[in-house]
Amino acid sequence: QAREFVIDVERKTIQYYQQYLQLTRFEFCLLQTLVEQPGRVFSRDQLLNAVGVTADAGYDRSIDGHIKTLRAKLRAVNAIADPIKTQRGFGYCYQPEVN
């Protein structure tokens, strides 16, 4: 698990740089999925499956909106960080900061 994130699966909370994020269930599941496998690129369908929505339900583009919202919530804590990367044509991945 990345050091800038602390995920408490039991309490369904995620801290980012020691600040609790206010997340919907969908956002929590998305961020947890990405952070638990740094560098792995997830397709929209894979992310939908991770949050419990069947990939054929027509919601694949809604992932983009949730990622946008997640990025805004992360920027509110750390304005210069950009941990969720878009891999055009493939999907999204979490890229930990390198210090």
Contacts in CASP RR format, 6 or more apart in sequence:
PFRMAT RR
TARGET T0000
AUTHOR 0000-0000-0000
METHOD contacts of the structure
MODEL  1
QAREFVIDVERKTIQYYQQYLQLTRFEFCLLQTLVEQPGRVFSRDQLLNA
VGVTADAGYDRSIDGHIKTLRAKLRAVNAIADPIKTQRGFGYCYQPEVN
1 7 0 8 1.000
1 35 0 8 1.000
1 36 0 8 1.000
2 35 0 8 1.000
2 38 0 8 1.000
2 83 0 8 1.000
2 94 0 8 1.000
2 96 0 8 1.000
3 96 0 8 1.000
4 16 0 8 1.000
4 17 0 8 1.000
4 78 0 8 1.000
4 81 0 8 1.000
4 83 0 8 1.000
4 96 0 8 1.000
4 97 0 8 1.000
5 14 0 8 1.000
5 15 0 8 1.000
5 16 0 8 1.000
5 31 0 8 1.000
5 35 0 8 1.000
6 14 0 8 1.000
6 15 0 8 1.000
6 18 0 8 1.000
7 13 0 8 1.000
7 14 0 8 1.000
7 32 0 8 1.000
7 35 0 8 1.000
7 36 0 8 1.000
8 14 0 8 1.000
8 15 0 8 1.000
9 32 0 8 1.000
12 25 0 8 1.000
12 28 0 8 1.000
13 20 0 8 1.000
13 21 0 8 1.000
14 20 0 8 1.000
14 21 0 8 1.000
14 23 0 8 1.000
14 28 0 8 1.000
14 31 0 8 1.000
14 32 0 8 1.000
14 35 0 8 1.000
15 21 0 8 1.000
16 74 0 8 1.000
16 77 0 8 1.000
16 78 0 8 1.000
17 77 0 8 1.000
17 78 0 8 1.000
19 77 0 8 1.000
21 27 0 8 1.000
21 31 0 8 1.000
21 73 0 8 1.000
21 74 0 8 1.000
21 77 0 8 1.000
22 73 0 8 1.000
23 31 0 8 1.000
23 70 0 8 1.000
23 73 0 8 1.000
25 51 0 8 1.000
26 51 0 8 1.000
26 66 0 8 1.000
27 66 0 8 1.000
27 69 0 8 1.000
27 70 0 8 1.000
27 73 0 8 1.000
29 50 0 8 1.000
29 51 0 8 1.000
29 52 0 8 1.000
30 47 0 8 1.000
30 50 0 8 1.000
30 51 0 8 1.000
30 63 0 8 1.000
30 66 0 8 1.000
30 67 0 8 1.000
30 70 0 8 1.000
31 70 0 8 1.000
33 42 0 8 1.000
33 47 0 8 1.000
33 50 0 8 1.000
33 51 0 8 1.000
34 42 0 8 1.000
34 84 0 8 1.000
34 92 0 8 1.000
34 93 0 8 1.000
34 94 0 8 1.000
35 94 0 8 1.000
37 94 0 8 1.000
38 93 0 8 1.000
38 94 0 8 1.000
38 95 0 8 1.000
38 96 0 8 1.000
39 93 0 8 1.000
39 94 0 8 1.000
39 95 0 8 1.000
39 96 0 8 1.000
40 93 0 8 1.000
40 94 0 8 1.000
41 87 0 8 1.000
41 90 0 8 1.000
41 91 0 8 1.000
41 92 0 8 1.000
41 93 0 8 1.000
42 50 0 8 1.000
42 91 0 8 1.000
42 92 0 8 1.000
42 93 0 8 1.000
43 90 0 8 1.000
43 91 0 8 1.000
44 55 0 8 1.000
44 60 0 8 1.000
44 61 0 8 1.000
44 63 0 8 1.000
44 64 0 8 1.000
44 91 0 8 1.000
45 55 0 8 1.000
45 60 0 8 1.000
46 55 0 8 1.000
47 63 0 8 1.000
47 91 0 8 1.000
47 92 0 8 1.000
48 54 0 8 1.000
48 55 0 8 1.000
48 57 0 8 1.000
48 59 0 8 1.000
48 60 0 8 1.000
48 63 0 8 1.000
49 55 0 8 1.000
53 59 0 8 1.000
63 92 0 8 1.000
67 84 0 8 1.000
67 86 0 8 1.000
67 92 0 8 1.000
70 84 0 8 1.000
71 82 0 8 1.000
71 84 0 8 1.000
74 81 0 8 1.000
74 83 0 8 1.000
74 84 0 8 1.000
75 81 0 8 1.000
75 82 0 8 1.000
81 97 0 8 1.000
83 94 0 8 1.000
83 95 0 8 1.000
83 96 0 8 1.000
83 97 0 8 1.000
84 92 0 8 1.000
84 93 0 8 1.000
84 94 0 8 1.000
84 95 0 8 1.000
85 92 0 8 1.000
85 93 0 8 1.000
85 94 0 8 1.000
85 95 0 8 1.000
86 92 0 8 1.000
87 93 0 8 1.000
END
